[in-house]
């Protein structure tokens, strides 16, 4: 019965190699040598009577037969893993690995981690900063907190933060620029994002004319850098008051006007619904939502 499963180890190697399109990366994931992966796949190819991979550049590309087999294996391994996870449930205590963007980590997670540690002393949080969505189902990551509007149908996904953009600057800059008068915004040093000109949206919402003089503009790639610039007094940026709550509460930043614009920031909480660390994930999400739902002092 199930004679094909005599090559179960090789089948695991095929699925991983096809997913990574690399024998060496598959070997790293499975904690074996690249030679072991190559040998097992060659033996399986000999048994099946067909090639499963071919070399392309520095990688290994699955053939049509290899792709068909790998897709079936991926679904089957997911089913097996989920079946095992249903009967395995780790205790609440332990480690939880969370990946997110640099901005979310530096402005929300890290400043508040002491609160989580006080509330849950038996849960250790490991924060990984990455611009990419890590492989939650097959890797070591338990939770991903990602920016944007992407949908991940294979994961449990919940939007945890949606916030419009508002002007933020240091108290000293607000005084120097005389921002009691909104018309003075047209002459301010502006910090803007290279991927979107949100300032035009804000000036439209405010109903004031925007200056065409770009000589005083500073371009950055993310909100973390933008807030870093305005904290030192370099002009004014558009940001999320929720993300900047730590700075607003300490009086390091102020929001001179209540006028906001979109599209704002949007973060989703992603996790594997069948994770054996479901209890840990649930408590972490509950705590994180409680932090995000606290209104910042503006």
Backbone bond lengths (Angstrom), bond angles and torsions (degrees), N, CA, C in turn:
res aa  C-N    CA-C-N  psi(-1)  N-CA   C-N-CA  omega(-1)  CA-C   N-CA-C  phi
1 X - - - 1.464 - - 1.529 109.79 -
2 X 1.336 116.32 134.05 1.463 122.31 -179.65 1.526 111.51 54.89
3 X 1.347 115.96 49.66 1.464 118.99 -179.75 1.524 111.31 -61.50
4 X 1.355 116.25 -28.73 1.462 119.62 -179.42 1.533 111.79 -62.12
5 X 1.335 115.90 -23.94 1.460 119.37 -178.12 1.522 112.70 -79.17
6 X 1.348 116.54 0.96 1.463 119.29 170.66 1.524 110.25 -61.46
7 X 1.336 115.63 -21.75 1.471 121.41 179.75 1.529 110.20 -105.73
8 X 1.326 117.26 33.78 1.467 120.68 -173.91 1.527 111.66 -60.26
9 X 1.332 117.05 -41.27 1.468 119.77 179.48 1.515 110.60 -60.41
10 X 1.335 116.72 -44.66 1.463 120.60 179.16 1.524 111.03 -63.06
11 X 1.326 117.32 -36.01 1.466 120.48 178.94 1.528 110.78 -64.90
12 X 1.313 117.46 -37.86 1.471 120.40 175.74 1.521 110.23 -62.57
13 X 1.342 116.18 -40.37 1.458 119.90 -179.91 1.524 110.80 -66.33
14 X 1.330 116.93 -39.06 1.467 121.02 179.72 1.527 110.28 -62.02
15 X 1.327 116.92 -46.48 1.471 120.31 -178.21 1.523 110.93 -61.77
16 X 1.327 117.06 -45.32 1.466 120.71 -178.85 1.522 111.23 -68.26
17 X 1.338 117.32 -41.50 1.464 121.00 -179.43 1.521 111.20 -65.30
18 X 1.330 117.44 -38.79 1.464 120.80 178.68 1.525 110.64 -68.03
19 X 1.314 117.08 -39.15 1.468 120.90 -179.00 1.519 110.80 -66.42
20 X 1.331 117.19 -41.34 1.460 121.37 -179.90 1.530 112.77 -88.58
21 X 1.344 115.90 -16.31 1.467 121.64 -172.08 1.535 109.74 52.99
22 X 1.316 114.07 41.98 1.464 120.24 -177.99 1.518 109.25 -163.27
23 X 1.336 116.86 129.55 1.458 120.83 175.09 1.532 110.77 -69.58
24 X 1.336 116.64 -38.72 1.465 119.70 -176.11 1.525 111.31 -67.79
25 X 1.343 117.43 -40.57 1.468 119.81 178.26 1.526 111.24 -68.69
26 X 1.336 116.07 -36.42 1.466 119.50 175.75 1.526 109.95 -62.61
27 X 1.331 116.35 -41.53 1.464 120.68 179.42 1.530 111.08 -62.76
28 X 1.341 116.71 -40.96 1.466 120.23 178.23 1.523 111.11 -61.94
29 X 1.329 116.39 -43.03 1.467 120.11 -179.08 1.522 111.45 -64.29
30 X 1.342 116.30 -38.45 1.461 121.06 -173.96 1.531 113.06 -94.69
31 X 1.346 116.27 1.60 1.465 121.79 177.63 1.530 112.05 58.85
32 X 1.327 115.36 45.26 1.463 121.95 174.04 1.525 107.22 -132.29
33 X 1.322 116.11 178.50 1.458 119.61 178.31 1.524 110.62 -86.44
34 X 1.320 115.27 157.81 1.464 119.96 176.23 1.526 110.47 -62.03
35 X 1.330 116.52 -35.50 1.464 120.42 179.33 1.524 110.91 -62.87
36 X 1.335 116.91 -37.64 1.467 120.29 179.17 1.521 110.89 -65.27
37 X 1.332 116.66 -41.58 1.469 120.41 177.92 1.519 110.26 -62.30
38 X 1.323 115.89 -47.75 1.464 120.67 -178.69 1.527 111.53 -61.10
39 X 1.331 116.74 -43.49 1.467 120.57 -178.13 1.525 111.42 -65.81
40 X 1.323 117.28 -45.07 1.463 120.63 -179.06 1.526 111.31 -63.81
41 X 1.324 116.97 -39.73 1.467 119.62 179.89 1.523 110.51 -68.89
42 X 1.326 117.77 -37.57 1.471 120.48 176.74 1.524 110.80 -62.35
43 X 1.340 117.04 -42.77 1.467 120.55 178.42 1.524 111.14 -62.81
44 X 1.337 116.62 -39.58 1.463 120.01 178.96 1.524 110.75 -67.88
45 X 1.332 116.85 -40.35 1.465 120.31 177.57 1.522 110.56 -60.87
46 X 1.342 116.18 -40.20 1.462 120.25 178.21 1.524 110.82 -64.48
47 X 1.327 116.28 -39.69 1.466 120.78 179.55 1.528 111.32 -67.38
48 X 1.336 116.77 -39.92 1.466 120.90 -177.25 1.522 112.88 -82.59
49 X 1.331 116.09 -21.37 1.461 119.78 -179.41 1.513 113.67 76.93
50 X 1.330 117.78 27.27 1.472 120.92 177.81 1.520 109.47 -153.87
51 X 1.334 115.13 156.81 1.461 120.96 177.37 1.523 109.07 -81.27
52 X 1.318 115.91 138.72 1.464 121.16 178.80 1.526 112.52 -106.51
53 X 1.335 116.95 -21.64 1.463 121.39 -178.65 1.523 109.72 -141.86
54 X 1.318 114.80 155.31 1.458 120.85 170.47 1.523 107.78 -140.18
55 X 1.335 114.89 152.16 1.464 119.27 -176.56 1.522 110.32 -78.08
56 X 1.339 115.42 134.59 1.465 121.74 174.47 1.525 107.46 -136.06
57 X 1.329 116.02 107.93 1.455 119.70 -174.62 1.516 109.99 63.83
58 X 1.326 115.95 -124.50 1.466 121.02 179.76 1.528 111.73 -99.00
59 X 1.336 116.43 2.25 1.453 120.24 -178.50 1.513 112.69 -111.54
60 X 1.324 115.40 177.82 1.462 122.66 177.78 1.525 108.22 -119.74
61 X 1.319 115.73 116.21 1.463 122.15 -176.11 1.525 109.28 -97.54
62 X 1.341 118.74 132.88 1.467 119.41 177.61 1.522 111.70 -70.72
63 X 1.321 116.73 141.35 1.462 121.56 172.59 1.531 108.62 -72.88
64 X 1.323 116.87 179.21 1.467 120.02 177.59 1.525 109.91 -58.38
65 X 1.349 115.56 -46.11 1.468 119.25 178.63 1.531 111.03 -64.43
66 X 1.337 115.51 -39.53 1.462 119.69 179.28 1.520 112.30 -64.28
67 X 1.341 115.95 -40.12 1.463 120.33 179.37 1.522 111.06 -66.42
68 X 1.335 116.26 -42.26 1.467 120.13 178.68 1.526 111.01 -61.78
69 X 1.331 115.31 -45.22 1.459 119.60 -179.83 1.529 110.83 -65.07
70 X 1.333 116.70 -43.47 1.464 120.80 -177.24 1.524 111.74 -63.90
71 X 1.324 117.17 -40.28 1.466 120.06 179.19 1.526 111.22 -63.72
72 X 1.325 115.91 -43.93 1.468 119.50 178.16 1.524 111.03 -63.80
73 X 1.330 115.66 -41.29 1.462 119.80 179.68 1.523 111.41 -64.28
74 X 1.332 116.44 -40.51 1.461 120.50 -178.96 1.525 110.97 -59.58
75 X 1.335 116.31 -46.66 1.467 120.22 178.27 1.535 110.85 -63.94
76 X 1.335 115.43 -41.83 1.467 119.28 -178.21 1.523 111.57 -66.35
77 X 1.335 116.82 -42.62 1.460 120.10 179.33 1.528 111.11 -65.63
78 X 1.345 116.47 -36.69 1.465 119.68 175.94 1.523 110.61 -61.02
79 X 1.337 115.65 -43.09 1.470 119.85 179.48 1.525 111.07 -63.13
80 X 1.339 115.55 -42.72 1.469 119.70 179.23 1.527 110.30 -63.62
81 X 1.349 115.74 -45.63 1.463 119.91 -178.76 1.522 111.42 -62.02
82 X 1.335 116.05 -41.77 1.461 119.76 179.58 1.526 111.00 -65.22
83 X 1.326 116.43 -38.44 1.465 119.76 178.40 1.520 110.97 -63.19
84 X 1.331 116.10 -40.93 1.464 120.07 179.07 1.527 110.42 -67.69
85 X 1.363 116.06 -42.36 1.467 119.32 -178.42 1.522 112.16 -63.63
86 X 1.324 116.21 -28.59 1.462 119.08 -179.57 1.520 112.31 -66.31
87 X 1.319 116.11 -24.28 1.465 118.79 179.64 1.529 111.43 -105.73
88 X 1.341 116.77 -1.08 1.459 121.09 176.32 1.525 108.06 -116.97
89 X 1.283 117.02 125.95 1.461 120.98 177.79 1.521 108.20 -136.31
90 X 1.334 116.20 112.84 1.456 119.64 179.89 1.524 110.10 -70.49
91 X 1.320 117.69 152.37 1.468 120.16 178.12 1.523 111.23 -67.97
92 X 1.315 115.90 169.10 1.465 120.51 -179.37 1.518 111.22 -62.49
93 X 1.309 117.57 -37.85 1.463 121.17 -179.59 1.520 110.26 -73.43
94 X 1.329 115.66 146.66 1.458 120.35 179.78 1.514 110.91 140.84
95 X 1.320 115.76 -164.92 1.464 122.26 -176.80 1.517 110.92 -102.53
96 X 1.329 116.12 142.47 1.460 122.66 175.60 1.521 107.72 -126.73
97 X 1.330 116.84 124.37 1.457 121.65 -178.37 1.519 109.85 -100.13
98 X 1.330 115.83 124.22 1.465 122.63 -176.16 1.521 108.89 -122.33
99 X 1.330 116.89 130.93 1.456 120.85 174.61 1.518 109.26 -114.65
100 X 1.327 116.39 142.22 1.459 120.80 179.87 1.521 109.65 -159.74
101 X 1.323 115.88 -176.07 1.455 121.21 -179.63 1.524 110.29 -80.30
102 X 1.317 115.37 164.45 1.461 120.20 178.80 1.526 110.94 -61.39
103 X 1.342 116.88 -43.14 1.463 120.30 -177.27 1.523 111.52 -63.22
104 X 1.328 117.45 -47.47 1.465 120.43 -178.12 1.525 110.62 -65.30
105 X 1.326 116.22 -39.89 1.466 119.62 -179.72 1.521 111.26 -64.31
106 X 1.328 117.11 -48.23 1.466 120.31 -173.51 1.517 113.30 -75.93
107 X 1.347 117.66 -28.12 1.465 119.67 -174.73 1.523 114.17 -101.05
108 X 1.332 118.13 -21.33 1.463 119.70 -177.60 1.526 111.87 -122.49
109 X 1.327 117.28 -54.96 1.466 119.01 -174.40 1.527 112.92 -66.31
110 X 1.326 116.16 -60.27 1.465 120.08 -172.25 1.536 112.57 -60.48
111 X 1.359 119.87 -45.30 1.474 118.45 -179.89 1.529 114.04 -63.35
112 X 1.334 117.61 -19.16 1.466 120.52 -176.06 1.524 114.23 -110.23
113 X 1.331 117.60 1.26 1.457 119.14 -174.78 1.524 112.76 -64.13
114 X 1.319 117.33 -28.10 1.470 118.76 178.55 1.527 110.63 -63.76
115 X 1.338 116.30 -32.94 1.463 119.43 177.70 1.528 110.68 -66.79
116 X 1.328 115.70 -41.39 1.462 118.78 178.48 1.528 110.40 -64.18
117 X 1.326 116.69 -42.69 1.467 120.66 -178.89 1.520 111.71 -63.29
118 X 1.329 116.68 -34.66 1.464 119.64 177.06 1.523 111.15 -69.23
119 X 1.342 116.01 -39.51 1.468 119.95 -178.35 1.525 112.13 -76.89
120 X 1.337 116.43 -33.24 1.473 121.04 -176.85 1.533 109.28 -131.45
121 X 1.321 118.20 72.80 1.471 120.67 -175.94 1.525 113.94 -64.55
122 X 1.327 117.86 -17.51 1.465 120.42 -177.83 1.528 113.04 -93.27
123 X 1.343 117.33 0.00 1.465 120.69 178.54 1.522 108.81 -111.75
124 X 1.321 116.63 120.33 1.465 122.36 176.89 1.525 108.84 -96.93
125 X 1.325 116.65 127.88 1.462 121.55 -179.53 1.521 109.85 -100.34
126 X 1.309 115.46 129.14 1.471 122.32 176.01 1.525 107.31 -110.97
127 X 1.328 118.12 114.25 1.463 122.92 -175.63 1.524 109.54 -101.50
128 X 1.329 116.08 124.49 1.460 122.63 176.61 1.522 108.48 -114.59
129 X 1.327 117.23 124.41 1.463 121.62 178.54 1.519 108.91 -94.26
130 X 1.331 115.71 123.83 1.461 120.54 -178.47 1.522 109.32 -155.50
131 X 1.352 117.82 141.60 1.466 119.98 175.81 1.521 112.21 -78.52
132 X 1.325 117.23 -7.82 1.465 121.48 -175.15 1.527 111.45 -105.93
133 X 1.333 115.24 156.45 1.458 120.68 173.72 1.525 108.01 -83.75
134 X 1.309 116.54 114.67 1.461 120.39 -178.39 1.533 110.54 -72.81
135 X 1.322 115.43 161.72 1.464 121.47 179.92 1.526 108.95 -77.84
136 X 1.331 115.95 95.00 1.461 120.22 -175.45 1.523 111.52 -71.52
137 X 1.319 117.40 -36.32 1.466 119.66 -176.10 1.522 112.79 -73.17
138 X 1.324 117.05 -32.76 1.461 119.20 -174.89 1.526 113.26 -111.24
139 X 1.329 117.88 -13.04 1.456 120.54 -175.97 1.514 113.30 -100.78
140 X 1.333 115.21 -160.91 1.463 121.69 -176.88 1.526 112.70 -97.91
141 X 1.328 117.20 0.72 1.465 120.94 -177.39 1.528 109.92 -85.42
142 X 1.328 116.43 135.47 1.467 121.61 -179.94 1.520 112.53 -96.77
143 X 1.327 116.31 -38.16 1.464 121.51 -174.95 1.520 109.35 -135.71
144 X 1.328 116.08 138.51 1.462 121.73 172.29 1.522 108.09 -121.65
145 X 1.315 116.73 131.71 1.464 122.41 174.71 1.515 106.30 -114.46
146 X 1.337 115.96 107.17 1.461 120.59 -169.04 1.518 111.78 -118.86
147 X 1.328 113.84 148.31 1.464 122.67 -179.69 1.525 109.95 -90.82
148 X 1.342 116.38 141.81 1.458 119.92 172.27 1.513 113.73 114.49
149 X 1.331 114.01 -165.67 1.462 121.21 -172.00 1.533 112.91 -115.39
150 X 1.303 118.05 13.91 1.465 120.54 179.49 1.524 110.53 -66.51
151 X 1.340 114.82 149.66 1.464 121.57 179.01 1.524 108.53 -113.63
152 X 1.329 117.10 136.17 1.458 122.82 -178.52 1.528 108.20 -121.68
153 X 1.332 117.44 89.37 1.472 120.96 -172.38 1.519 114.47 -64.17
154 X 1.336 118.28 -23.43 1.465 120.37 -178.37 1.528 112.86 -84.17
155 X 1.334 116.76 -3.92 1.460 120.53 -176.85 1.525 110.48 -122.34
156 X 1.308 115.61 157.82 1.466 120.96 171.02 1.524 106.93 -75.41
157 X 1.330 116.97 123.97 1.461 121.17 -173.85 1.523 110.32 -129.81
158 X 1.326 116.24 130.74 1.465 121.47 177.52 1.524 109.04 -139.27
159 X 1.326 116.64 129.41 1.460 121.08 175.87 1.528 108.19 -72.61
160 X 1.324 116.88 122.51 1.468 120.72 -176.52 1.524 112.61 -109.59
161 X 1.331 117.08 -15.40 1.463 119.33 -179.39 1.517 110.01 -149.18
162 X 1.321 115.82 122.15 1.459 123.27 169.67 1.519 106.77 -133.25
163 X 1.307 117.08 122.49 1.458 120.13 -175.51 1.522 109.77 -148.13
164 X 1.323 115.51 135.30 1.459 121.05 176.59 1.529 109.88 -70.90
165 X 1.322 115.90 164.27 1.457 121.32 179.72 1.523 109.93 -92.88
166 X 1.333 115.56 137.18 1.466 121.91 179.34 1.527 108.68 -130.89
167 X 1.345 117.63 157.09 1.468 119.53 178.00 1.522 111.06 -72.33
168 X 1.328 115.98 137.20 1.465 122.51 -179.32 1.521 109.26 -135.20
169 X 1.314 116.68 138.19 1.465 120.67 178.04 1.522 108.94 -157.85
170 X 1.323 116.56 174.09 1.460 120.51 177.42 1.527 109.15 -77.12
171 X 1.335 117.93 152.69 1.466 120.01 177.51 1.529 112.29 -57.34
172 X 1.332 116.61 -38.07 1.460 120.36 -179.45 1.518 111.18 -64.13
173 X 1.342 116.55 -42.57 1.461 119.00 179.72 1.524 110.66 -65.92
174 X 1.336 117.10 -40.19 1.466 120.36 179.58 1.522 110.82 -59.53
175 X 1.338 115.91 -37.11 1.464 119.59 179.26 1.523 110.68 -73.11
176 X 1.340 117.08 -44.97 1.460 120.71 -178.74 1.525 111.91 -63.03
177 X 1.335 116.81 -37.90 1.465 121.04 -177.87 1.525 112.26 -85.76
178 X 1.344 116.28 0.95 1.469 121.23 179.51 1.528 110.64 52.33
179 X 1.327 115.80 56.19 1.462 120.33 -175.33 1.526 113.34 -82.36
180 X 1.331 116.43 11.55 1.459 117.60 167.89 1.527 109.94 -65.97
181 X 1.324 115.54 -24.08 1.470 122.20 177.01 1.524 108.22 -104.39
182 X 1.327 117.51 114.30 1.461 121.41 -175.56 1.521 112.47 -63.56
183 X 1.339 117.67 -25.36 1.463 120.64 179.69 1.526 111.49 -61.79
184 X 1.324 117.30 -25.37 1.464 120.47 -179.45 1.528 112.45 -70.47
185 X 1.328 116.92 -11.19 1.464 119.99 177.32 1.524 111.95 -61.46
186 X 1.324 116.55 -29.33 1.470 119.55 -176.92 1.524 112.25 -68.72
187 X 1.333 117.57 -12.33 1.472 120.89 -179.08 1.530 112.04 -113.41
188 X 1.326 117.50 7.40 1.470 120.79 -176.75 1.523 112.42 -79.37
189 X 1.333 114.09 156.99 1.463 119.24 168.52 1.523 107.75 -74.70
190 X 1.315 116.54 120.84 1.464 121.17 -175.14 1.522 111.03 -107.20
191 X 1.311 116.19 137.54 1.463 122.44 171.59 1.522 106.79 -102.53
192 X 1.326 116.61 125.12 1.465 118.61 -177.49 1.514 110.29 -131.88
193 X 1.336 114.92 168.06 1.462 121.92 -173.70 1.521 110.51 -99.75
194 X 1.312 115.35 138.16 1.465 120.23 -175.97 1.515 112.81 -66.43
195 X 1.343 117.99 -23.40 1.460 120.73 -174.55 1.525 113.14 -93.47
196 X 1.364 118.49 -8.98 1.468 119.32 -179.26 1.525 109.43 -164.50
197 X 1.336 115.68 136.79 1.462 120.35 178.66 1.527 109.13 -92.30
198 X 1.333 116.27 76.50 1.461 120.86 -179.68 1.525 112.27 -66.76
199 X 1.324 116.55 -25.09 1.459 118.96 -175.59 1.525 111.99 -60.78
200 X 1.317 117.84 -37.13 1.463 118.72 178.55 1.527 110.71 -60.96
201 X 1.337 116.59 -39.13 1.464 120.50 176.91 1.527 110.98 -62.35
202 X 1.339 115.86 -39.41 1.463 118.48 -178.34 1.525 111.22 -69.88
203 X 1.330 117.54 -44.64 1.469 120.05 179.03 1.528 111.19 -62.02
204 X 1.327 116.22 -36.50 1.469 119.42 176.01 1.530 110.47 -63.50
205 X 1.345 116.34 -42.97 1.467 119.95 179.77 1.526 111.53 -66.34
206 X 1.341 116.22 -33.93 1.467 120.67 -179.70 1.521 112.27 -79.16
207 X 1.331 116.54 -18.84 1.462 120.62 179.53 1.511 113.72 72.82
208 X 1.340 117.43 30.63 1.461 120.68 178.02 1.523 109.60 -124.03
209 X 1.327 115.17 158.74 1.458 121.35 -177.01 1.523 110.15 -79.13
210 X 1.285 115.41 136.38 1.464 121.24 179.42 1.520 109.49 -94.85
211 X 1.320 117.11 136.91 1.457 121.34 179.10 1.522 110.45 -70.96
212 X 1.316 116.16 143.33 1.468 120.73 177.72 1.521 111.95 -88.46
213 X 1.319 117.52 1.86 1.459 121.66 -178.85 1.524 109.79 -80.97
214 X 1.331 116.80 106.81 1.465 121.64 -178.14 1.525 113.13 -91.80
215 X 1.340 116.97 1.54 1.462 119.19 -173.28 1.530 112.23 -66.57
216 X 1.338 117.11 -21.83 1.455 120.07 -178.71 1.525 112.31 -102.06
217 X 1.306 117.48 14.40 1.461 120.82 -179.01 1.526 110.51 -89.60
218 X 1.317 115.01 148.19 1.467 121.79 172.99 1.516 108.03 -121.50
219 X 1.315 117.15 128.29 1.472 121.52 -179.29 1.521 110.23 -102.55
220 X 1.342 116.46 131.02 1.464 122.07 177.98 1.526 109.04 -131.97
221 X 1.326 116.34 170.13 1.470 120.08 -175.35 1.520 113.99 -101.86
222 X 1.335 118.47 -15.03 1.466 118.64 178.60 1.525 110.86 -154.15
223 X 1.326 115.70 170.19 1.461 121.41 -175.76 1.518 111.95 -67.09
224 X 1.309 117.32 -31.29 1.455 121.24 178.97 1.524 110.27 -58.70
225 X 1.341 116.53 -47.04 1.463 121.03 178.80 1.526 111.05 -67.44
226 X 1.341 116.41 -38.04 1.466 120.25 -179.81 1.525 110.88 -61.83
227 X 1.330 116.64 -46.30 1.460 119.98 179.58 1.525 111.19 -67.23
228 X 1.327 116.03 -34.97 1.460 119.12 176.38 1.514 111.71 -60.93
229 X 1.340 116.25 -37.70 1.463 120.61 179.39 1.522 111.55 -68.27
230 X 1.340 116.94 -47.79 1.471 118.67 -176.04 1.528 111.76 -73.54
231 X 1.315 118.06 -24.41 1.466 119.99 175.45 1.523 111.43 -62.31
232 X 1.327 116.51 -30.46 1.464 121.01 178.49 1.518 112.14 -87.67
233 X 1.335 116.92 1.90 1.455 120.67 178.03 1.508 114.90 95.38
234 X 1.345 117.03 7.84 1.466 119.68 -178.72 1.528 110.09 -86.06
235 X 1.312 116.83 74.79 1.453 120.83 170.68 1.517 114.74 80.37
236 X 1.333 114.12 -152.52 1.458 122.38 -173.35 1.522 108.98 -136.03
237 X 1.311 116.86 143.21 1.464 120.85 -179.06 1.517 109.77 -127.41
238 X 1.317 115.66 167.95 1.456 122.08 170.98 1.521 107.95 -100.60
239 X 1.317 116.23 131.03 1.454 119.48 -179.20 1.512 111.44 -156.14
240 X 1.309 114.84 177.96 1.460 121.98 177.89 1.526 109.40 -88.76
241 X 1.343 116.16 124.56 1.462 119.42 177.88 1.523 111.23 -65.18
242 X 1.336 116.91 -27.66 1.464 119.92 177.58 1.522 109.97 -68.50
243 X 1.324 116.80 -45.54 1.458 119.63 178.83 1.526 111.79 -67.02
244 X 1.335 116.40 -33.48 1.465 120.54 -178.39 1.526 112.29 -90.78
245 X 1.344 117.64 11.16 1.466 122.00 -174.34 1.525 112.30 -53.84
246 X 1.323 116.54 -40.85 1.468 121.38 -178.59 1.526 110.32 -58.50
247 X 1.330 117.50 -43.40 1.463 121.87 -179.15 1.526 111.59 -73.39
248 X 1.329 116.85 -36.41 1.464 120.73 179.10 1.526 110.99 -66.89
249 X 1.328 116.66 -41.87 1.462 120.40 -179.33 1.528 111.82 -66.02
250 X 1.329 116.65 -32.16 1.463 120.42 -179.84 1.527 112.37 -84.06
251 X 1.331 116.97 -4.95 1.457 120.53 -179.39 1.512 113.77 78.68
252 X 1.330 117.15 11.68 1.463 120.44 178.89 1.523 111.72 -78.01
253 X 1.329 116.39 -26.17 1.461 122.26 176.79 1.519 109.26 -129.60
254 X 1.323 115.00 156.24 1.464 121.41 173.41 1.521 108.47 -132.25
255 X 1.318 114.99 157.31 1.461 121.58 173.38 1.525 106.65 -110.01
256 X 1.339 117.67 100.80 1.466 119.80 -172.32 1.524 114.91 -69.67
257 X 1.339 117.65 -23.76 1.467 120.69 -178.21 1.525 109.86 -136.41
258 X 1.324 115.77 150.15 1.464 121.53 179.68 1.523 112.79 -86.91
259 X 1.307 117.41 0.70 1.465 121.00 -178.31 1.529 109.22 -75.16
260 X 1.319 116.33 130.64 1.470 121.50 -179.01 1.520 109.81 -122.89
261 X 1.315 115.69 168.68 1.465 120.85 178.11 1.521 109.65 -147.76
262 X 1.284 115.48 163.89 1.456 122.28 176.31 1.516 109.93 -121.99
263 X 1.337 118.15 176.36 1.468 124.32 -4.27 1.526 110.93 -70.99
264 X 1.320 115.59 139.80 1.450 119.62 -178.29 1.514 112.25 -91.61
265 X 1.328 115.46 -159.38 1.463 120.36 179.63 1.523 109.30 -86.88
266 X 1.312 115.43 148.68 1.468 121.36 179.34 1.525 108.42 -146.01
267 X 1.325 116.20 121.41 1.459 121.33 179.56 1.522 110.06 -122.90
268 X 1.331 115.30 139.65 1.464 121.92 177.62 1.525 110.28 -115.23
269 X 1.322 114.76 147.12 1.467 123.23 176.32 1.519 107.19 -100.75
270 X 1.335 117.32 118.45 1.464 122.79 -175.48 1.526 110.23 -117.74
271 X 1.330 115.68 137.29 1.463 119.42 174.09 1.522 109.39 -159.15
272 X 1.312 115.06 164.19 1.459 122.16 177.49 1.529 108.37 -81.67
273 X 1.337 118.64 118.65 1.471 119.97 -177.20 1.521 113.50 -62.88
274 X 1.335 116.97 -18.71 1.462 120.78 -179.09 1.531 112.66 -103.12
275 X 1.308 116.29 18.80 1.462 120.00 -178.97 1.527 111.22 -64.84
276 X 1.337 117.92 138.55 1.471 120.18 175.68 1.527 112.20 -68.24
277 X 1.333 116.24 -12.62 1.467 120.70 178.22 1.528 110.88 -100.96
278 X 1.336 116.03 31.62 1.467 121.45 -176.47 1.525 112.26 -58.32
279 X 1.327 117.47 -38.99 1.470 120.31 -179.18 1.522 110.72 -63.80
280 X 1.342 116.19 -43.18 1.460 121.18 178.68 1.526 110.82 -63.32
281 X 1.341 115.36 -44.07 1.464 120.96 -179.12 1.525 110.52 -61.91
282 X 1.324 116.95 -43.51 1.466 121.11 -178.20 1.528 111.21 -62.73
283 X 1.325 117.22 -42.72 1.464 120.14 -179.84 1.518 111.18 -68.22
284 X 1.339 116.81 -38.55 1.462 119.98 178.86 1.528 110.56 -65.36
285 X 1.326 117.27 -42.71 1.469 120.10 179.58 1.523 110.69 -64.78
286 X 1.322 117.26 -41.97 1.469 120.73 179.10 1.524 110.51 -60.30
287 X 1.326 116.12 -43.80 1.463 119.88 178.94 1.524 111.08 -65.47
288 X 1.332 117.42 -44.43 1.462 121.02 -177.92 1.524 111.19 -62.50
289 X 1.319 117.16 -42.31 1.466 120.48 177.95 1.525 111.02 -62.46
290 X 1.318 117.19 -37.21 1.470 119.69 178.74 1.525 110.99 -64.54
291 X 1.338 117.11 -35.65 1.462 120.59 177.81 1.523 111.35 -70.17
292 X 1.320 116.40 -41.59 1.464 120.62 -177.84 1.519 111.95 -70.80
293 X 1.319 117.09 -28.80 1.465 120.48 -177.21 1.522 113.00 -81.89
294 X 1.330 117.47 -7.09 1.462 120.14 174.40 1.520 108.90 -75.78
295 X 1.314 117.08 121.24 1.457 120.97 -176.15 1.528 110.72 -70.19
296 X 1.334 117.63 132.87 1.462 120.30 178.62 1.525 111.78 -72.83
297 X 1.330 115.51 151.68 1.464 120.34 172.98 1.518 108.33 -80.27
298 X 1.316 115.60 115.78 1.458 118.69 -175.43 1.522 111.25 -101.33
